[in-house]
Amino acid sequence: MTKAIVTVGCFIMSLLFAADAHAQSIQGNIKDSTGKAVPFANVSLKAVTGLIISYTISKADGGYVLRVPADAVKGDLSVMVSCVGFNKQSKAVTELATPLNFILSPSVSQLKTVTVRPNQPWLHTSGDTLSYKVSDFSNPQDRVIGDVIKKMPGIAVAADGKISYNGKAISNVYIGGDNLLDDKYNIATNTVPHGVVDQVQVIENNQPIKMLQDKVVSDDVALNLTIKKDAKLQMVGQESVGAGLPGNYDMDLNAMMFKDKYKAINYIKGNNTGYDVQNDLVSHNLGNYLQRLNNDKPATILSLGTVNDPDLPQNRYLFDQSGIINLNNLVTIKKGEQLRVNFSYLHDTQRQDYKQQTQIFLPGDTIRYNETQANKFRPDILHSQFTLNINKDKYYLNDALIMDYSHKNAYSSLITNGIPVNQVLKDNLLDFSNEFNLMQPVKSNILEVYSYINHTNEPESRTIGPDFNPALFDHGAPYSQLQQTANVPTWFTNDYVAFKIPTDHVTQTYKAGFILQSQKLSSSLNAIQVDNTSALVSDSSVNRLNWSREKVYAEAGYDVPGKILKIALSLPVSVQQIHYSDSFYDLDKSLTRLYFNPQLRIKYQTGVENYFSFLYNYRNDIGNIQDVYRGGILRDYRTLYANNADLTESKDQLAALGFNYHKALTLFFFSINTSYNHITANNIASSIITNNLQQRVVLPFPNTIDSWAVSGYISKYSFALHTTFSGGAQWMSNHSNQILNRTLLPFNTLATTLNAGAETKVSNQVTFSYKAILNQTSSHSSAANSSYSVKQLVQQAAVNYNPVTDLLFRLSGDDYLTYRQHTNDLKYFFADASIKYKFSKPKVDVELSAVNFLNVKNYSSQFLSANTFTASSYALPGRIALLKLLFNI
Amino acid sequence: MKKHLLLLAILSPLVFSVMAQQPDVANTLVHYKFSHLRDTTKPNEPYKENMMLMIGKKATAYKSYDRRLADLQVKKQIQEQLAANGGNGNIRIQRRNGGSGTEYYMFPNENKFVRKEKLINNYIIDEPYPAIAWKITNDTVSFAGLHCQKATTHFKGRDYTAWFCPDIPVHGGPWKLSGLPGLILEAYDAKKEVVFSFDGIEDLTKTTTAKTATDLQPVRPEGMVKMIGFDDAEQDPRLIQIPSDGIKTTQKEFLKLQEAMRKDPDAFMQSAMAGNGANMNSKGNQTHVKMVINTPVENNPVELPEKK
């Protein structure tokens, strides 16, 4: 009996131990097809991501015991067995306790043949960072890092330099981990030589503020350029000086530093070859920045009303004489303490020559108009920014002092049917702002203080004359000039105090603050007589409008910065009061509104390399000062504009869902995003034209706008073809109501964009690139016959050939096809060629290039509607031959 | 003279064939670029060498690829000159930097790890089979289209990062780094002073037509000059075999030999070649030049003592 008890006890004990062992390991044995044990086989435990999380080697009897790590997600595991001479085999783990036995089949080839080609790209992933090795994607014709970035699979670069990674626009380009340029990263991509960059890293969920890392969710994607060791030691510069025919020049002198403690990109550039240096100063995330500040800066009011630019890339039509000095310097005083100065000054003279013929067919008569425009734009743009940034684990301070000044003169000489109209527009903008942000720990919590102040002043004035439409503007009498002035000086401030309480899984934020905006819109339209006296054109051509907006807000925010699930929820409540008055028009109105503008962002990681994202946003919008002025402003020579309505209030709901997938090992990327936007407004704004005055009126129809958008992006590097293939599709549908002929009509606009591209390295001597973009826009109303449709196909191709290392040829072309209803098709083809020789002593490259060598000198388009035919034509720069010297310092 | 006798006494009883393992045939050759910062006072001048890992069915061998190329070059020069002067006259040999003579043989199925050192003769040293406790991480990378996963460890005084390829089910890797469920394609220590970087894979199954290992046994034609100092220049380059003329020794004894060579290279050469059946009579040679061996500064060996 005792024996039996002992036996049973032992049995129970052994069961318990066995159960314990099974909870942490998987057992089994491995045999070949003849039943013989297979020793020394690899036995790997794989997670759902396909990554090995534990491994062992089978024993002499073919048995194995595989440890299961404690943090492994059960249910998605599989065991893979591989051994030289056998085909590998995988089995899903259903129950840890069940033995997993394998019978391997012999493989014919013992090891798979791997032919290695030199310079095959590799990507390295580590957590949220994905690294591209620059040398894998560069070729001898590349000059700057931007040339290489656009060839990397998963990364797309738009015409204006905007970079997106797997369909999402990036927030910043860091240089060696430092923020030198904010979102003006074109400066870096257009200047930094690719040879100094070791890797381009994509950082997802980038939270630049150290104190908030792992506490506050960020879905920003940033790029970082890691600098090679030897390039950190001394100054780097890539200089080019060129001269050409007819009378062209092009130079780019730069000096850069990439030391750990000092980073700088300084340069002087100038050209008259159609490359607009203003492109370097584009702020790619300006919209996000202004939305974050909640600052609704007044827009420029006056313009020359000149024609639009031709539907071509800018470098094909721009006549410029531009120069820029751009200085960007960042000094790290101590670890985590940085001082930065960004300064730029730009001067340009742009010209535009345009001709248009219009024929209007009336019963029994045809009216002909001839219009020529010679326009000149002369901007001087000065920007300076001082930034102090202290970014430490326990302290954060950022202060950015920004001053912008621009002085823009524009001239237009317009001849309509032989009558000259000369316009001079002066626009001087002064914009000053300071943004202060401090975060300090209070016990285990974080106290944040934020203050932003901004002042803008933009006096604008435009003169037209002599004798422009005297019937309307000077009671029919001849006069010297018509002068319109306008200015909206604005003070704005946004201040808040926030308290963040981080706990294990959630960070709570409570915020309270206020916004003040004070504006005054003053404008007058005067007729200046021959004797230099001036008088108001009419008693309604003046504005003295005061505007104030006060907002008090409180916000609760919740961040869940999990590894799998990230949630950011913000729940702001605000009380807003707007008051505007203009005693001249007996206007004195105020309104008070309580708004709740919640936002929810969710990111769910379905795997290491793929995730779903969701966004919901509800926002209340209200119009601004430019929707309420009552006096007429001659915005351009054709449009005298005034408002006769109250503010439009709208509610904007946005929901977006996206899926993002990449597989770094195979260099495969794809993403799909959908969004739905529903806007309801309390009224519908329309313009009515009465006695040459265009007036904004509001009609009490509730208006809704619904738009749907779907976009997809795919990119893959083919190892076999040494080619990066990429493609994208966008589809957008927009339903809105428009007032047409005094009736409300539902309108539907459809826009589709398809693009495809390939970047290939045919051999070490030859590289080839091709890109095609197809745009299609159509709009129609269900209640009217009129519809409109445009199709445009843009194709770009380039081939590089370097028969020997010192000699490089390049041939490229771009082709533009436009199909429009009721007009003839437009076909334009431009071709460029260049030849470059690298001298070794002295180390200078000489490049001879012919831009637009087919000498296309004119862009013209025709438009035919029911009773109107217009033919317009623009002068283009034509062929430019340029000889450039390129050298490094 | 006394020293010579001592050396002979050490060497002669150890001369016997080491034939414990059946020769294996490599079907794959993996190339690595090896970089080692031997002298930390010159951080920009690491020692560089092209290495290769021969992978067979049951064994792997890790040796210098530069040395193999240099040996082939010398062999070619000798054969050309022998053919030119009919076996008479002087042979001039130009040998470029030959690479290291150290080789590592690994027999995972027998848990056996052998190092071969070259000091005129081949010395065979049994080493403990490297049992490395790797920590596998989630980082991945692709080298030339081969998917790799990252593993880290502390081994022989350094913190190593290794990238292994689960698609190649070989436990080996460069040097002593091994034991992962896939071939190690790249490895480096935290300071990047010791770097093994992947430089390609060659499939050897298609290069020659020999079928079995026995077909590849070295065949030495009668009357052929025995060339001392060449390892596998005469045998099939695919053969994985511990040199049959290897002298089995221990690490301690080998260090003694190295020290003896450093102190008196002449005497060492004499005794070593005597042990190998060759003779070099320095007394009868009027143009004898005193041998000087320039050992480069090495203050940073690959294997560092563990800090306690």
Interface residues (C-beta under 8 A of the other chain):
Chain A: P39 F40 A41 N42 V43 S44 T49 L51 I52 I53 S54 Y55 I57 M80 S82 C83 V84 G85 K88 S109 Q110 L111 K112 T113 V114 T115 V116 R117 P118 Q120 W122 L123 H124 T125 S126 G127 V608 A664 L665 T666 L667 F719
Chain B: N27 T28 I55 K57 P108 N109 I136 N138 D139 T140 V141 S142 F143 A144 G145 L146 H147 Q149 P166 D167 I168 P169 V170 H171 L180 P181 G182 G200 I201 D203 T205 K206
